[in-house]
Amino acid sequence: MCSAGLDLMSECDVTRDLFALENYGTVAAFGDFNSDKQTDIFIIRKRSELLIFLADLKPPYYKPKVNLTKEAISSDFSITSVVPGDYDGDSQMDVLLTGHLKDSLLTTVFIFWGNNQTLDQNERVEINRTFNDQPLVMDFNGDMIPDIFGSNGGSSEVCYLKTRKQNCEKALRYDVKMRIPHSNAFIDLNKDFTAEKTPVDSVSTV
């Protein structure tokens, strides 16, 4: 534990208080997974499995409660990022994983659906597109449900998953070669309280 002092900038290692002996892996994301108004932590281990540490009022303050093993994901899948969100609009937090399958440089996307404060490991969805780079998760069509925007070959595509029905389509009216790593964003440029999509190609901003 840290001792009280006047130096507010002094370092304080609280790792053991938070995780006890589970303090290894890469912190990949944060989110309120079980809807208890506490921030939970998503941790990648060995680039092949995901653990969700749920917040607790007693030490250790984060305990591993949900585990996605490499068998549940794919034995030859290397995780590169984790994006929690409600992708099907059922008010339960789902988990999106991006990564690479063995011997592939393209990005594959898996989604595991939230199910009563855990994840349904038998109902995962693999997006039927592979992306040139990490996709951007955003509400592309304004329905308050996150969508998946990315570059597929020479064109940009967006994938919708509302009610768990996968629908991928061309996102922009013309083909554009996205910059890698991408600099895509969404921002309200004209002050109308609606975000504009701002993809960046390999030469200039679209």
N, CA, C and O of each residue as an XYZ file, in Angstrom:
824
protein
N       0.840     -1.196      0.000
C       0.000      0.000      0.000
C       0.869      1.238      0.000
O       2.018      1.188      0.441
N       0.342      2.350     -0.487
C       1.083      3.597     -0.533
C       0.876      4.359      0.766
O      -0.225      4.383      1.315
N       1.943      4.980      1.252
C       1.831      5.795      2.454
C       1.387      7.192      2.087
O       1.745      7.707      1.027
N       0.610      7.804      2.956
C       0.131      9.156      2.712
C       1.282     10.130      2.807
O       2.174      9.953      3.637
N       1.281     11.138      1.986
C       2.341     12.135      2.000
C       1.902     13.400      1.324
O       0.805     13.486      0.770
N       2.780     14.393      1.375
C       2.449     15.677      0.784
C       2.752     15.713     -0.699
O       2.206     16.544     -1.425
N       3.623     14.813     -1.163
C       4.014     14.815     -2.566
C       2.970     14.063     -3.383
O       2.958     12.832     -3.410
N       2.093     14.815     -4.048
C       1.022     14.199     -4.817
C       1.523     13.537     -6.089
O       0.804     12.755     -6.710
N       2.767     13.850     -6.483
C       3.327     13.299     -7.708
C       4.174     12.061     -7.441
O       4.746     11.508     -8.380
N       4.273     11.613     -6.210
C       5.086     10.446     -5.900
C       4.478      9.196     -6.536
O       3.260      9.090     -6.679
N       5.346      8.249     -6.916
C       4.891      7.029     -7.559
C       4.293      6.069     -6.536
O       4.698      6.038     -5.374
N       3.329      5.295     -6.994
C       2.649      4.374     -6.099
C       2.253      3.142     -6.897
O       1.403      3.234     -7.783
N       2.847      1.998     -6.604
C       2.564      0.762     -7.323
C       1.396      0.043     -6.640
O       1.541     -0.504     -5.547
N       0.242      0.055     -7.304
C      -0.949     -0.590     -6.741
C      -1.311     -1.863     -7.520
O      -2.425     -2.373     -7.402
N      -0.370     -2.364     -8.307
C      -0.653     -3.510     -9.166
C      -1.164     -4.708     -8.379
O      -2.163     -5.317     -8.760
N      -0.490     -5.052     -7.289
C      -0.891     -6.224     -6.514
C      -2.264     -6.023     -5.872
O      -3.047     -6.965     -5.759
N      -2.551     -4.781     -5.451
C      -3.870     -4.509     -4.881
C      -4.972     -4.696     -5.919
O      -6.083     -5.116     -5.594
N      -4.651     -4.378     -7.173
C      -5.659     -4.464     -8.224
C      -5.827     -5.874     -8.771
O      -6.949     -6.329     -8.993
N      -4.705     -6.570     -8.990
C      -4.767     -7.841     -9.715
C      -4.260     -9.047     -8.940
O      -4.429    -10.176     -9.401
N      -3.651     -8.849     -7.788
C      -3.035     -9.948     -7.035
C      -2.013    -10.657     -7.928
O      -1.105    -10.008     -8.448
N      -2.141    -11.956     -8.113
C      -1.152    -12.713     -8.894
C      -1.506    -12.780    -10.382
O      -0.816    -13.447    -11.153
N      -2.574    -12.096    -10.787
C      -3.023    -12.135    -12.191
C      -2.499    -10.940    -12.990
O      -3.072    -10.585    -14.020
N      -1.422    -10.325    -12.526
C      -0.965     -9.061    -13.117
C      -0.010     -9.284    -14.291
O       1.134     -8.829    -14.263
N      -0.483     -9.981    -15.317
C       0.329    -10.118    -16.521
C      -0.586    -10.125    -17.735
O      -1.752    -10.510    -17.656
N      -0.035     -9.693    -18.850
C      -0.810     -9.530    -20.074
C      -0.772     -8.094    -20.544
O      -0.124     -7.249    -19.926
N      -1.462     -7.812    -21.631
C      -1.500     -6.472    -22.224
C      -2.883     -5.864    -22.042
O      -3.881     -6.430    -22.488
N      -2.937     -4.708    -21.385
C      -4.218     -4.011    -21.233
C      -4.651     -3.511    -22.610
O      -3.944     -2.726    -23.241
N      -5.822     -3.970    -23.073
C      -6.251     -3.680    -24.439
C      -7.440     -2.734    -24.511
O      -7.581     -2.007    -25.495
N      -8.310     -2.724    -23.486
C      -9.514     -1.896    -23.555
C     -10.126     -1.773    -22.164
O      -9.784     -2.507    -21.236
N     -11.053     -0.808    -22.058
C     -11.821     -0.592    -20.838
C     -13.300     -0.520    -21.203
O     -13.649     -0.120    -22.314
N     -14.165     -0.904    -20.277
C     -15.599     -0.790    -20.517
C     -16.375     -1.381    -19.347
O     -15.844     -2.187    -18.583
N     -17.622     -0.978    -19.215
C     -18.482     -1.518    -18.160
C     -19.169     -2.766    -18.700
O     -20.301     -2.696    -19.180
N     -18.491     -3.900    -18.623
C     -18.980     -5.111    -19.278
C     -20.256     -5.646    -18.646
O     -21.162     -6.081    -19.358
N     -20.342     -5.618    -17.317
C     -21.497     -6.213    -16.640
C     -22.507     -5.184    -16.136
O     -23.363     -5.505    -15.312
N     -22.410     -3.955    -16.628
C     -23.409     -2.902    -16.368
C     -23.603     -2.603    -14.885
O     -24.724     -2.356    -14.442
N     -22.509     -2.625    -14.115
C     -22.602     -2.289    -12.694
C     -22.067     -0.889    -12.399
O     -21.861     -0.522    -11.242
N     -21.845     -0.111    -13.467
C     -21.342      1.262    -13.363
C     -19.913      1.309    -12.841
O     -19.483      2.331    -12.307
N     -19.175      0.220    -12.989
C     -17.754      0.162    -12.662
C     -16.971     -0.174    -13.929
O     -17.435     -0.942    -14.771
N     -15.788      0.406    -14.054
C     -14.978      0.175    -15.245
C     -14.248     -1.153    -15.153
O     -13.520     -1.404    -14.192
N     -14.441     -1.991    -16.140
C     -13.780     -3.285    -16.220
C     -12.614     -3.209    -17.206
O     -12.535     -2.283    -18.014
N     -11.712     -4.188    -17.132
C     -10.487     -4.148    -17.925
C     -10.399     -5.393    -18.803
O     -10.639     -6.508    -18.340
N     -10.053     -5.192    -20.072
C      -9.915     -6.274    -21.047
C      -8.420     -6.476    -21.307
O      -7.727     -5.547    -21.721
N      -7.934     -7.678    -21.065
C      -6.501     -7.956    -21.139
C      -6.228     -9.101    -22.108
O      -6.873    -10.148    -22.054
N      -5.252     -8.880    -23.002
C      -4.807     -9.904    -23.952
C      -3.615    -10.644    -23.340
O      -2.703    -10.033    -22.783
N      -3.646    -11.965    -23.456
C      -2.514    -12.767    -23.011
C      -1.992    -13.625    -24.157
O      -2.751    -14.303    -24.850
N      -0.678    -13.577    -24.334
C       0.028    -14.369    -25.346
C      -0.521    -14.136    -26.748
O      -0.361    -14.975    -27.634
N      -1.177    -12.978    -26.945
C      -1.741    -12.583    -28.239
C      -2.771    -13.587    -28.757
O      -3.143    -13.543    -29.929
N      -3.235    -14.497    -27.882
C      -4.136    -15.539    -28.359
C      -5.378    -15.728    -27.492
O      -6.283    -16.464    -27.888
N      -5.452    -15.090    -26.323
C      -6.642    -15.217    -25.500
C      -6.969    -13.890    -24.830
O      -6.111    -13.019    -24.680
N      -8.225    -13.758    -24.434
C      -8.716    -12.527    -23.825
C      -9.329    -12.831    -22.469
O     -10.110    -13.770    -22.317
N      -8.958    -12.015    -21.481
C      -9.572    -12.097    -20.169
C     -10.240    -10.773    -19.846
O      -9.678     -9.707    -20.097
N     -11.437    -10.843    -19.289
C     -12.136     -9.639    -18.846
C     -12.110     -9.632    -17.323
O     -12.655    -10.526    -16.675
N     -11.465     -8.603    -16.758
C     -11.373     -8.440    -15.318
C     -12.497     -7.509    -14.866
O     -12.562     -6.350    -15.274
N     -13.368     -8.030    -14.025
C     -14.487     -7.235    -13.535
C     -14.109     -6.539    -12.240
O     -13.436     -7.116    -11.386
N     -14.552     -5.284    -12.098
C     -14.255     -4.499    -10.903
C     -14.984     -5.063     -9.696
O     -16.113     -5.543     -9.798
N     -14.311     -4.994     -8.540
C     -14.874     -5.507     -7.295
C     -14.586     -4.503     -6.184
O     -13.649     -3.711     -6.281
N     -15.388     -4.542     -5.143
C     -15.194     -3.622     -4.016
C     -14.171     -4.148     -3.022
O     -13.725     -3.412     -2.142
N     -13.794     -5.430     -3.158
C     -12.827     -6.017     -2.240
C     -11.561     -6.388     -3.000
O     -11.633     -6.771     -4.168
N     -10.399     -6.280     -2.354
C      -9.152     -6.645     -3.041
C      -9.079     -8.151     -3.292
O      -9.584     -8.942     -2.496
N      -8.452     -8.542     -4.396
C      -7.981     -7.656     -5.462
C      -9.164     -7.015     -6.191
O     -10.192     -7.653     -6.419
N      -8.997     -5.759     -6.544
C     -10.131     -4.986     -7.028
C     -10.537     -5.329     -8.460
O     -11.589     -4.895     -8.930
N      -9.714     -6.098     -9.144
C     -10.083     -6.608    -10.468
C      -9.859     -8.109    -10.484
O      -8.765     -8.588    -10.184
N     -10.908     -8.850    -10.836
C     -10.840    -10.309    -10.830
C     -11.206    -10.847    -12.210
O     -12.182    -10.401    -12.814
N     -10.419    -11.814    -12.716
C     -10.729    -12.391    -14.036
C     -11.986    -13.241    -13.979
O     -12.033    -14.249    -13.274
N     -13.001    -12.831    -14.720
C     -14.296    -13.513    -14.671
C     -14.703    -14.129    -16.006
O     -15.401    -15.142    -16.040
N     -14.264    -13.513    -17.109
C     -14.644    -14.013    -18.442
C     -13.372    -14.309    -19.216
O     -12.470    -13.474    -19.275
N     -13.296    -15.484    -19.805
C     -12.081    -15.901    -20.501
C     -12.428    -16.437    -21.886
O     -13.208    -17.379    -22.027
N     -11.832    -15.817    -22.905
C     -11.910    -16.328    -24.271
C     -10.577    -16.982    -24.592
O      -9.574    -16.288    -24.760
N     -10.550    -18.293    -24.678
C      -9.313    -19.003    -24.978
C      -9.074    -19.038    -26.485
O      -9.958    -18.707    -27.276
N      -7.869    -19.442    -26.865
C      -7.563    -19.512    -28.297
C      -8.407    -20.568    -28.988
O      -8.641    -20.482    -30.193
N      -8.870    -21.571    -28.237
C      -9.758    -22.576    -28.828
C     -11.111    -21.967    -29.179
O     -11.727    -22.353    -30.173
N     -11.578    -21.014    -28.366
C     -12.863    -20.365    -28.637
C     -12.752    -19.381    -29.793
O     -13.719    -19.150    -30.518
N     -11.567    -18.802    -29.959
C     -11.368    -17.800    -31.027
C     -10.941    -18.525    -32.299
O     -11.750    -18.752    -33.199
N      -9.673    -18.881    -32.361
C      -9.111    -19.663    -33.462
C      -7.676    -19.960    -33.087
O      -6.949    -19.063    -32.661
N      -7.261    -21.196    -33.236
C      -5.938    -21.598    -32.766
C      -4.806    -20.886    -33.502
O      -3.698    -20.780    -32.975
N      -5.073    -20.394    -34.726
C      -4.025    -19.725    -35.499
C      -4.288    -18.218    -35.634
O      -3.842    -17.588    -36.593
N      -5.013    -17.651    -34.668
C      -5.383    -16.236    -34.704
C      -4.560    -15.460    -33.695
O      -4.493    -15.833    -32.523
N      -3.932    -14.379    -34.145
C      -3.125    -13.520    -33.281
C      -3.870    -12.208    -33.058
O      -4.077    -11.450    -34.006
N      -4.277    -11.925    -31.811
C      -5.095    -10.755    -31.500
C      -4.255     -9.483    -31.565
O      -3.147     -9.430    -31.029
N      -4.795     -8.458    -32.228
C      -4.115     -7.161    -32.294
C      -4.869     -6.059    -31.558
O      -4.252     -5.088    -31.120
N      -6.199     -6.183    -31.409
C      -6.938     -5.155    -30.672
C      -8.273     -5.711    -30.182
O      -8.777     -6.715    -30.686
N      -8.826     -5.026    -29.181
C     -10.111     -5.385    -28.578
C     -10.973     -4.134    -28.528
O     -10.519     -3.090    -28.058
N     -12.226     -4.225    -29.011
C     -13.128     -3.075    -29.003
C     -14.481     -3.498    -28.427
O     -15.304     -4.061    -29.151
N     -14.729     -3.238    -27.134
C     -16.035     -3.558    -26.571
C     -17.113     -2.619    -27.121
O     -16.837     -1.457    -27.419
N     -18.329     -3.123    -27.253
C     -19.431     -2.288    -27.730
C     -20.687     -3.120    -27.930
O     -20.633     -4.349    -27.957
N     -21.812     -2.443    -28.069
C     -23.084     -3.136    -28.319
C     -23.335     -3.134    -29.819
O     -23.926     -2.193    -30.347
N     -22.891     -4.183    -30.512
C     -22.901     -4.211    -31.971
C     -24.221     -4.680    -32.564
O     -24.464     -4.485    -33.755
N     -25.083     -5.297    -31.751
C     -26.351     -5.782    -32.285
C     -27.553     -5.036    -31.717
O     -28.690     -5.331    -32.085
N     -27.319     -4.071    -30.822
C     -28.409     -3.244    -30.318
C     -29.290     -3.891    -29.282
O     -30.446     -3.496    -29.130
N     -28.767     -4.906    -28.537
C     -29.591     -5.573    -27.525
C     -29.282     -5.094    -26.108
O     -29.737     -5.699    -25.138
N     -28.513     -4.013    -25.982
C     -28.167     -3.395    -24.692
C     -27.227     -4.252    -23.849
O     -27.109     -4.027    -22.645
N     -26.563     -5.221    -24.451
C     -25.532     -5.990    -23.759
C     -24.207     -5.790    -24.481
O     -24.154     -5.764    -25.711
N     -23.127     -5.648    -23.693
C     -21.832     -5.370    -24.290
C     -21.262     -6.609    -24.974
O     -21.133     -7.673    -24.369
N     -20.925     -6.440    -26.245
C     -20.264     -7.481    -27.023
C     -18.771     -7.158    -27.090
O     -18.336     -6.100    -26.634
N     -18.004     -8.061    -27.653
C     -16.562     -7.857    -27.774
C     -16.127     -8.122    -29.204
O     -16.365     -9.203    -29.744
N     -15.490     -7.132    -29.812
C     -14.925     -7.253    -31.153
C     -13.418     -7.464    -31.025
O     -12.736     -6.735    -30.304
N     -12.917     -8.459    -31.726
C     -11.484     -8.734    -31.767
C     -10.974     -8.559    -33.185
O     -11.597     -9.033    -34.134
N      -9.855     -7.888    -33.334
C      -9.178     -7.848    -34.630
C      -7.858     -8.584    -34.502
O      -7.295     -8.696    -33.413
N      -7.372     -9.084    -35.628
C      -6.099     -9.798    -35.588
C      -5.756    -10.379    -36.937
O      -6.379    -10.074    -37.954
N      -4.743    -11.228    -36.915
C      -4.257    -11.833    -38.154
C      -4.293    -13.356    -38.027
O      -3.857    -13.923    -37.025
N      -4.818    -13.994    -39.056
C      -4.691    -15.441    -39.146
C      -3.286    -15.791    -39.602
O      -2.591    -14.953    -40.178
N      -2.868    -17.005    -39.352
C      -1.497    -17.418    -39.650
C      -1.145    -17.173    -41.122
O      -1.907    -17.514    -42.026
N       0.027    -16.576    -41.333
C       0.580    -16.310    -42.673
C      -0.248    -15.303    -43.462
O      -0.182    -15.289    -44.691
N      -1.034    -14.453    -42.777
C      -1.819    -13.426    -43.466
C      -1.504    -12.048    -42.888
O      -1.376    -11.889    -41.674
N      -1.381    -11.054    -43.770
C      -1.157     -9.684    -43.333
C      -2.463     -8.899    -43.244
O      -2.480     -7.770    -42.754
N      -3.559     -9.498    -43.720
C      -4.851     -8.839    -43.675
C      -5.479     -8.977    -42.288
O      -5.202     -9.932    -41.562
N      -6.326     -8.013    -41.932
C      -6.955     -7.994    -40.614
C      -8.304     -8.705    -40.659
O      -9.181     -8.359    -41.450
N      -8.448     -9.695    -39.804
C      -9.701    -10.435    -39.657
C     -10.417     -9.941    -38.413
O      -9.774     -9.579    -37.427
N     -11.762     -9.924    -38.450
C     -12.560     -9.419    -37.334
C     -13.515    -10.500    -36.834
O     -14.269    -11.086    -37.611
N     -13.473    -10.754    -35.530
C     -14.428    -11.641    -34.871
C     -15.248    -10.828    -33.879
O     -14.752     -9.866    -33.294
N     -16.505    -11.219    -33.694
C     -17.352    -10.606    -32.666
C     -17.975    -11.719    -31.826
O     -18.541    -12.680    -32.348
N     -17.850    -11.555    -30.504
C     -18.500    -12.466    -29.563
C     -19.621    -11.694    -28.884
O     -19.414    -10.594    -28.373
N     -20.807    -12.283    -28.885
C     -21.991    -11.584    -28.389
C     -22.086    -11.670    -26.863
O     -21.836    -12.716    -26.263
N     -22.452    -10.545    -26.260
C     -22.696    -10.519    -24.830
C     -23.946    -11.317    -24.483
O     -24.949    -11.281    -25.196
N     -23.858    -12.042    -23.362
C     -24.980    -12.903    -22.978
C     -25.045    -12.987    -21.456
O     -24.363    -13.811    -20.846
N     -25.872    -12.128    -20.838
C     -26.100    -12.181    -19.395
C     -24.792    -12.082    -18.612
O     -24.486    -12.935    -17.778
N     -24.032    -11.033    -18.893
C     -22.786    -10.700    -18.211
C     -21.658    -11.686    -18.490
O     -20.700    -11.779    -17.723
N     -21.779    -12.416    -19.585
C     -20.674    -13.240    -20.059
C     -20.672    -13.161    -21.587
O     -21.391    -12.338    -22.155
N     -19.892    -13.986    -22.254
C     -19.845    -14.000    -23.710
C     -20.280    -15.364    -24.222
O     -19.881    -16.400    -23.691
N     -21.103    -15.345    -25.258
C     -21.552    -16.577    -25.888
C     -20.441    -17.081    -26.806
O     -20.260    -16.562    -27.908
N     -19.702    -18.085    -26.358
C     -18.548    -18.554    -27.105
C     -18.928    -19.494    -28.246
O     -18.067    -19.900    -29.027
N     -20.202    -19.838    -28.347
C     -20.654    -20.719    -29.425
C     -21.296    -19.959    -30.577
O     -21.650    -20.558    -31.591
N     -21.449    -18.653    -30.433
C     -22.167    -17.871    -31.439
C     -21.321    -16.723    -31.988
O     -21.847    -15.655    -32.300
N     -20.027    -16.941    -32.105
C     -19.171    -15.877    -32.623
C     -19.490    -15.615    -34.097
O     -19.996    -16.486    -34.806
N     -19.185    -14.404    -34.533
C     -19.368    -14.026    -35.937
C     -18.024    -13.595    -36.505
O     -17.316    -12.789    -35.900
N     -17.683    -14.123    -37.643
C     -16.498    -13.664    -38.363
C     -16.970    -12.779    -39.510
O     -17.714    -13.225    -40.383
N     -16.531    -11.518    -39.500
C     -16.923    -10.598    -40.564
C     -16.443    -11.145    -41.900
O     -15.287    -11.544    -42.038
N     -17.346    -11.161    -42.890
C     -16.998    -11.768    -44.171
C     -16.223    -10.822    -45.077
O     -16.362    -10.850    -46.300
N     -15.414     -9.995    -44.457
C     -14.456     -9.138    -45.149
C     -13.144     -9.188    -44.383
O     -13.144     -9.309    -43.158
N     -12.027     -9.097    -45.094
C     -10.730     -8.886    -44.446
C     -10.258     -7.492    -44.830
O     -10.449     -7.052    -45.964
N      -9.645     -6.807    -43.887
C      -9.282     -5.409    -44.084
C      -7.773     -5.248    -44.243
O      -6.987     -6.030    -43.709
N      -7.388     -4.211    -44.993
C      -5.972     -3.940    -45.216
C      -5.284     -3.436    -43.951
O      -4.065     -3.538    -43.815
N      -6.083     -2.887    -43.016
C      -5.542     -2.278    -41.814
C      -6.565     -2.451    -40.688
O      -7.617     -3.055    -40.896
N      -6.267     -1.931    -39.515
C      -7.233     -1.963    -38.433
C      -8.489     -1.180    -38.837
O      -8.379     -0.038    -39.282
N      -9.673     -1.773    -38.690
C     -10.897     -1.029    -39.021
C     -11.199      0.026    -37.972
O     -10.682     -0.026    -36.856
N     -12.036      0.980    -38.336
C     -12.494      2.031    -37.427
C     -13.910      1.693    -36.983
O     -14.796      1.514    -37.819
N     -14.132      1.604    -35.677
C     -15.469      1.354    -35.133
C     -16.154      2.689    -34.911
O     -15.643      3.538    -34.180
N     -17.305      2.879    -35.535
C     -18.029      4.142    -35.449
C     -19.488      3.900    -35.823
O     -19.821      2.885    -36.435
N     -20.353      4.840    -35.452
C     -21.765      4.778    -35.845
C     -21.885      5.420    -37.221
O     -22.077      6.630    -37.338
N     -21.771      4.597    -38.262
C     -21.694      5.122    -39.625
C     -23.027      5.650    -40.120
O     -23.057      6.640    -40.851
N     -24.138      5.014    -39.739
C     -25.451      5.391    -40.280
C     -26.341      6.118    -39.280
O     -27.510      6.369    -39.570
N     -25.812      6.460    -38.109
C     -26.558      7.287    -37.162
C     -27.675      6.591    -36.420
O     -28.612      7.250    -35.969
N     -27.605      5.251    -36.277
C     -28.664      4.534    -35.564
C     -28.282      4.198    -34.123
O     -28.960      3.405    -33.470
N     -27.192      4.802    -33.624
C     -26.723      4.643    -32.249
C     -26.132      3.258    -31.988
O     -25.973      2.869    -30.831
N     -25.809      2.515    -33.028
C     -25.175      1.203    -32.908
C     -23.841      1.252    -33.652
O     -23.809      1.666    -34.811
N     -22.738      0.840    -33.020
C     -21.435      0.932    -33.687
C     -21.339      0.027    -34.911
O     -21.824     -1.104    -34.907
N     -20.706      0.547    -35.953
C     -20.481     -0.183    -37.190
C     -18.978     -0.307    -37.410
O     -18.185      0.268    -36.664
N     -18.589     -1.063    -38.441
C     -17.174     -1.344    -38.699
C     -16.809     -0.805    -40.068
O     -17.332     -1.262    -41.084
N     -15.907      0.171    -40.095
C     -15.506      0.838    -41.334
C     -14.035      0.532    -41.595
O     -13.198      0.657    -40.702
N     -13.727      0.129    -42.832
C     -12.339     -0.163    -43.143
C     -12.095     -0.267    -44.626
O     -13.005     -0.113    -45.442
N     -10.845     -0.531    -44.960
C     -10.415     -0.637    -46.348
C     -10.295     -2.104    -46.730
O      -9.605     -2.886    -46.076
N     -10.993     -2.457    -47.813
C     -10.986     -3.826    -48.319
C     -10.540     -3.795    -49.767
O     -11.292     -3.373    -50.646
N      -9.316     -4.241    -50.019
C      -8.775     -4.129    -51.369
C      -8.551     -2.663    -51.716
O      -7.819     -1.963    -51.017
N      -9.178     -2.197    -52.792
C      -9.026     -0.805    -53.197
C     -10.208      0.058    -52.854
O     -10.280      1.204    -53.296
N     -11.147     -0.459    -52.072
C     -12.334      0.326    -51.750
C     -12.586      0.320    -50.245
O     -12.058     -0.517    -49.513
N     -13.401      1.268    -49.805
C     -13.772      1.338    -48.393
C     -15.117      0.648    -48.206
O     -16.011      0.763    -49.045
N     -15.245     -0.069    -47.094
C     -16.478     -0.790    -46.820
C     -16.912     -0.547    -45.385
O     -16.091     -0.261    -44.515
N     -18.216     -0.664    -45.148
C     -18.771     -0.571    -43.805
C     -19.639     -1.802    -43.572
O     -20.395     -2.224    -44.448
N     -19.515     -2.370    -42.368
C     -20.280     -3.556    -42.020
C     -21.210     -3.235    -40.861
O     -20.780     -2.705    -39.836
N     -22.494     -3.561    -41.029
C     -23.513     -3.372    -40.005
C     -23.875     -4.730    -39.404
O     -23.882     -5.744    -40.101
N     -24.175     -4.738    -38.110
C     -24.488     -5.998    -37.436
C     -25.749     -5.898    -36.587
O     -25.938     -6.697    -35.670
N     -26.604     -4.938    -36.874
C     -27.833     -4.761    -36.108
C     -28.658     -6.048    -36.142
O     -28.832     -6.664    -37.194
N     -29.164     -6.442    -34.964
C     -29.926     -7.688    -34.785
C     -29.131     -8.910    -35.254
O     -29.707     -9.937    -35.613
N     -27.801     -8.782    -35.244
C     -26.872     -9.874    -35.565
C     -26.941    -10.322    -37.015
O     -26.477    -11.413    -37.347
N     -27.515     -9.497    -37.881
C     -27.540     -9.797    -39.310
C     -26.425     -9.008    -39.982
O     -26.456     -7.778    -40.034
N     -25.453     -9.729    -40.488
C     -24.276     -9.094    -41.064
C     -24.572     -8.531    -42.450
O     -25.101     -9.225    -43.318
N     -24.223     -7.265    -42.638
C     -24.437     -6.608    -43.922
C     -23.264     -5.677    -44.200
O     -23.115     -4.645    -43.546
N     -22.435     -6.044    -45.171
C     -21.279     -5.232    -45.548
C     -21.516     -4.631    -46.932
O     -21.971     -5.313    -47.850
N     -21.203     -3.361    -47.063
C     -21.424     -2.683    -48.341
C     -20.382     -1.591    -48.536
O     -19.665     -1.212    -47.609
N     -20.322     -1.099    -49.762
C     -19.386     -0.040    -50.087
C     -19.747      1.219    -49.305
O     -20.912      1.614    -49.251
N     -18.735      1.849    -48.697
C     -19.004      2.981    -47.806
C     -18.981      4.321    -48.535
O     -19.788      5.200    -48.231
N     -18.077      4.489    -49.484
C     -17.936      5.755    -50.202
C     -18.327      5.584    -51.664
O     -18.321      4.476    -52.201
N     -18.660      6.684    -52.282
C     -19.139      6.629    -53.667
C     -18.030      6.337    -54.666
O     -18.313      5.985    -55.811
N     -16.792      6.474    -54.262
C     -15.678      6.240    -55.177
C     -14.602      5.463    -54.445
O     -14.524      5.493    -53.217
N     -13.770      4.765    -55.213
C     -12.701      3.966    -54.629
C     -11.570      4.878    -54.161
O     -11.263      5.891    -54.790
N     -10.963      4.494    -53.046
C      -9.862      5.274    -52.512
C      -8.909      4.322    -51.800
O      -9.345      3.409    -51.099
N      -7.628      4.533    -51.978
C      -6.619      3.728    -51.307
C      -6.276      4.388    -49.980
O      -5.662      5.455    -49.943
N      -6.681      3.736    -48.885
C      -6.486      4.316    -47.564
C      -5.020      4.277    -47.149
O      -4.267      3.377    -47.522
N      -4.645      5.275    -46.371
C      -3.306      5.300    -45.795
C      -3.178      4.198    -44.753
O      -4.124      3.923    -44.015
N      -2.004      3.565    -44.694
C      -1.716      2.543    -43.686
C      -0.457      2.952    -42.926
O       0.578      3.172    -43.555
N      -0.506      3.063    -41.589
C      -1.712      2.894    -40.763
C      -2.705      4.018    -41.024
O      -2.316      5.134    -41.367
N      -3.992      3.716    -40.859
C      -5.018      4.674    -41.255
C      -5.074      5.868    -40.312
O      -4.681      5.783    -39.148
N      -5.567      6.975    -40.837
C      -5.785      8.195    -40.051
C      -7.251      8.590    -40.121
O      -7.584      9.769    -40.001
N      -8.126      7.613    -40.315
C      -9.552      7.899    -40.440
C     -10.126      8.369    -39.109
O      -9.649      7.981    -38.042
N     -11.150      9.205    -39.185
C     -11.754      9.748    -37.973
C     -13.186     10.150    -38.265
O     -13.628     10.152    -39.414
N     -13.905     10.491    -37.200
C     -15.227     11.100    -37.374
C     -15.291     12.306    -36.457
O     -14.964     12.220    -35.273
N     -15.720     13.443    -37.021
C     -15.692     14.706    -36.295
C     -16.746     15.641    -36.882
O     -16.979     15.638    -38.091
N     -17.371     16.429    -36.038
C     -18.378     17.397    -36.482
C     -17.660     18.639    -36.995
O     -17.222     19.478    -36.209
N     -17.541     18.756    -38.320
C     -16.799     19.863    -38.918
C     -17.652     21.110    -39.146
O     -17.119     22.220    -39.171
N     -18.965     20.950    -39.312
C     -19.815     22.100    -39.648
C     -20.799     22.463    -38.531
O     -21.755     23.202    -38.769
N     -20.574     21.950    -37.311
C     -21.330     22.333    -36.115
C     -22.832     22.032    -36.221
O     -23.663     22.786    -35.716
N     -23.165     20.913    -36.888
C     -24.579     20.523    -36.975
C     -24.908     19.362    -36.042
O     -25.967     18.743    -36.156
N     -23.985     19.071    -35.113
C     -24.136     18.003    -34.127
C     -24.208     16.610    -34.762
O     -24.703     15.662    -34.152
N     -23.707     16.506    -35.991
C     -23.623     15.227    -36.683
C     -22.204     15.038    -37.183
O     -21.665     15.907    -37.869
N     -21.595     13.911    -36.847
C     -20.196     13.695    -37.205
C     -20.044     13.408    -38.693
O     -20.804     12.632    -39.272
N     -19.056     14.044    -39.297
C     -18.689     13.734    -40.668
C     -17.622     12.634    -40.661
O     -16.772     12.581    -39.772
N     -17.687     11.756    -41.672
C     -16.660     10.745    -41.808
C     -15.465     11.375    -42.507
O     -15.620     12.024    -43.541
N     -14.276     11.187    -41.949
C     -13.088     11.831    -42.495
C     -12.018     10.793    -42.777
O     -11.050     10.686    -42.024
N     -12.175     10.013    -43.863
C     -11.128      9.061    -44.222
C      -9.942      9.783    -44.854
O     -10.102     10.850    -45.446
N      -8.764      9.204    -44.728
C      -7.559      9.789    -45.295
C      -6.934      8.782    -46.257
O      -6.660      7.642    -45.881
N      -6.711      9.211    -47.508
C      -6.114      8.305    -48.472
C      -4.611      8.414    -48.415
O      -4.065      9.132    -47.577
N      -3.935      7.700    -49.305
C      -2.472      7.637    -49.268
C      -1.815      8.937    -49.730
O      -0.599      9.092    -49.623
N      -2.631      9.882    -50.250
C      -2.082     11.151    -50.729
C      -2.588     12.328    -49.911
O      -1.802     13.171    -49.480
N      -3.924     12.389    -49.692
C      -4.516     13.547    -49.018
C      -5.814     13.140    -48.344
O      -6.245     11.992    -48.458
N      -6.442     14.083    -47.637
C      -7.707     13.827    -46.983
C      -8.842     13.775    -47.987
O      -8.907     14.596    -48.902
N      -9.749     12.799    -47.816
C     -10.898     12.658    -48.730
C     -11.981     13.637    -48.316
O     -13.038     13.691    -48.945
